[in-house]
Each structure stands twice: as structure tokens, then as C-alpha cells.
Amino acid sequence: MNYEAVKLENCTGNLTIENCVIRNNDGAAIYLYNSNPDITNCDIYGNDCSVTGSALFCYNSSPHLRDNDIHDNLYAGMKAKGGGSPKLTTWNLSDPHRNRFSGNNTVTHTPRADSTWAEVIQMSPTYLLIDYGHNDVINDPGDYLISNFNYGATYTLYASYNYWQTPGTLGSDDFYPDGSVYYDPPDQSPNYIDSYEDEAEAYRMFVSACQEADSERVEEAYRDFMRIVDDYPDTQAALASLRQVLDRGREAGISLTNLQDYFADISLANNGIPAGVYSDRLANLCLVELERFDDAIRNYDAVLEDIDNRLDSLYYAIDRAYAVLQRIQHVEGDQGDAVGGSNEIEITEARRNITRLIAALNGMPDPYCEADTPAEYHLISAFPNPFNSSATIQYSLNSDSRVLLQVYDLTGRLVKTLVQGDVSAGVHSVVWNASDVAGGIYVCRMQAGAYFETVKLSLVK
């Protein structure tokens, strides 16, 4: 169930996926966790990808895509989450090895119900490098070209020199949220917006450091990525630079112990902002790679006890699940056949838990739930969250019930009644159209009999 055609986990070094046709697969075509391959000249189409929500799924990974055709998959063509900086660009405008995204999201859905219906999806703290990419990104009516959002605030994504639909004809509502992508047709030069002066300067430095890394000037790139983090910690480029510090640092021969100390210091210095959160996750990743599994798992548990951001909690839970899996596999490698079949059961269960968490992260149902009727009442999810104009709220009932589902603002004022009446057992969803409501934090409350549950919604305008 939901097998990936290509799956890379914690793979370092020079990796290449090239000249492949990946089609009609039950799961994602390519699934990356903490891995940075070159993906070249691949034809990827007709894949189900119902857990990851995309044919190419990148979690804390920085692949480089060139000359790929990603089309007619059930969900998005590509989704990047959890960190890293996937590169869909050549830097060299005379060598446009562009990628093509078209006709994805063939699943039947309500157009624009949420940000999932896009050709390419980016979520924090991932930095999508598509500027100067010369990529073809072509959507279907009612779908988005690119979705991108971050910790309750909109990402600014620089995306000039790509081909959008027919160049020059698209409108801002082809991106989610509106105005979140700064783009030009390929025959125009970028004109960065004054209000993003720091972001634009950090982006310029980031591109320069990436070019240094591509030219094998690794130590220079390593220092320049650290400089971006020091000078512009509140920018998206700083988040992407943190991952690059890890990858380029290892190439430059910096020890994992020194890198772990660096990320721990950055986390303390930037407590409360995204750079601090991501630094903490990278510090724990270094502990895992140092085989200090118990230390990393204790740190994950301490954070998960306090964290109240649903997106961050899922990232930490996924990272913790991978740490557990690495620990099991490490023990199995040390003890050989002595552990017997019990470890195989643990590994299978660990992988299932990771798959469930990935599904939850992408707003997908549990792929291992075989029962038509849920075991309990549950307000499953609200997605996207944050959202721009509408959000889908999904809930489950283990028996026929009278349901009251309402949205309140933080003063306790009732904003909208979404469901009021008898509802049959099973999984249900309802769309809240908030186009006429001011941006801010709202609370969705579900009551079914004596049971009730709430979830916070962040409306970004």
C-alpha cells in the first residue's frame, strides 16, 4: 500500500536519478527525506501519491531538477516541506534546462477549495529556488500554479524568468495566497518590491553562495551561508541557509559535533522565530547522525510537550519517528541476527507511523485505516492552515450524531455556523469561505453529543 517508486532517506553524497520513466505508481514517484539528489530527464506521470499529496515529495531535502516532465499525476506535481531548498534553476540563462509541470491534480475536487490543488507547493521552512528557472508551469482551470505559505504569514517567492501559462496572460489569483509570488514573464527583468529590501538582499546573497557551491568553492559557500543567518535571521533565505550550512559544512570537512553546537547556539539566539525552530531541528538531526539517538529523542519529546503550532508539531513528530527508526536499524545492524523477527515488526510499525504522519501533514486520510467507520469522534484537520480565503474542515463520527460545527473569533463572537443537524457516521468535510472576514486567528469548535473539540485557524490576508 502506497509504495514509492524511488525512496531516499538520509542519503548523502553525489546521488543522481536520471533518464527514468516513473508512472502509474501507487505512492509518490520520488520520495526524499534529508536527501539531495540530482533529478534529470525523468518523465513522471499517472502516479497516485495519495499520502504525500505530490508525485515528487521533498522533506528537508534540496534536490536539483533539470529537464524533467512532471504531468498528469493525481495530486500536485511537486511538494517541498520541512526544510531544504529544492532548485529548479540553472543560474546560467544561456543553458535553460527547464522542467515542465502540467495537468497535475487530476483527482476530482472542488476548484480552489484549498492550496493543495497546485502544480508546485512550498511550505516553510523550505525555500524553493525557481527564479531564473525557465520552467514551464501550466495549470488546469481552477487550480493554482504555485502555493506557498509560512507560519501564519505569506512567503514571498521570487519566480521571474519562468513560463506561466501563456506568458503575460495570468492573473495574481493563479498563485496561493494572492500576491505571494513575485513573478515576471521571461522577457522582463525582476523588479524587487521595496518593502522586501532585507529579503531581496538576503536572496541575492543566497544565490551567490549557491553559485559558489556549484563551482566547488565549498568553504566560501559555507561561510557565506552562515553570514546570511547572522545578518538576516528573520528572512526566508536564512532558513534555507541553515540547511545549506549543514550540507556544505559536511563537504568542507566540518565535524558533525561542531555543526551540532552551531545549530544549538543559533537556536538559542533566535528563540521564538522560525530560524530558531529550524536550527533546533537541525541540531537534533546532527545528534541522530552522530548516533546519539536517545539524546535526540529526549529533545524531540521535550519540544512536543510544549509546542502549540500544529505544523511545527508535525515536523517534530516526523523527525522523532525517523530518529526512532534509525535507532532500531542501528541496533539491528550491531546485533545482526540476534534480534530476530521482533525488530522487523518494530521497523514496519515505525515506517507505518511515519507514513501516517506524512499523510496528516498533507491533509490526507490515514492510509492504514481499513474501517469505513472511525473508532472515535475527531476533528481531523483544517487545511490549508494558514489559509487565504477558504479552508476545508474535516471531521469524523463513529456513530450517527447531532453535530454543531461553528467558527468563533478570539473575543468569543460567533462568526459562522458550518454544520448544525444530524450527520451520519463516517468522515465528513465542509468548506469555510472566509472571503468576507478580516484576517486573524479564529477557533473552529465541533460538538457531537457530549464530545467537543476545537482547532485554531489562521486567516492570512
ABEGO torsion letter per residue (X at the ends): XGBBABBBBGBBEBBBBBGBBBBGBABBABBBBGBBBBBBGBBBBGBAGAAAGBABBBBGBBBBBBGBBBBGBABBABBBBGEEBBBABAGBAABBBBBBBBGBGABBBBBGABAABBABBBBOABBBBABGAGBBBBBBBGBBABBBBBGGBBBBBBABGBBBEBBGABBAAABOBBGABBBBBAABBBBBBAAAAAAAAAAAAAAAAAAAAAAGBAAAAAAAAAAAAAABAABAAAAAAAAAAAAAAAAAGBBAAAAAAAAAAAAAAABGBAAAAAAAAAAAAAAAAAGBAAAAAAAAAAAAAABABAAAAAAAAAAAAAAAAAAAAAAAAAAEAAAEAAAAAAAAAAAAAAAAAAAAAAGBBBAABABABBABBBBABBOBOBBAABBBBBBBBABBBBBBBBBBBAAGBBABBABBEBBBBEBBBBBBBAAABBBEBBBBBBBBEABBBBBBBBBBX
